[in-house]
């Protein structure tokens, strides 16, 4: 090897050894492009976050009780909340209030029909 790289003889030897070896270039195998069969990616900034999981909580109401009252609870105990039956429930995403709605029954499950969206600034919108 010369001071600044390979000599001509070394380069020729490398090419000769490459020709003698059984390493033949192989064609790359790519899947055919099918634009109609592929899902279009959302190019908006929110599209990048579409698969992020968030914790969604529906809050029926709240109550403040002493530890003695909590420990005395058992099956059949009733805990009175600060909201009335039929009053809107709060929908929280990662602990942040984002909407209010009404409880609905879907088959044997409960759901929430959103009736009001809450702006981040605090004023409600519909």
Buried (B, 14 or more C-beta within 10 A) or exposed (E): EEEEEEEEEEEEEEEEEEEEEEEEEEEEEEEEEEEEEEEEEEEEEEEEEEEEEEEEEBEEEEEEEEEEEEEEEEEEEEEEEEBEEEEBBBBBEEEEBBBBBBBEEEEEEEEBEEEEEBEEEEEEEE
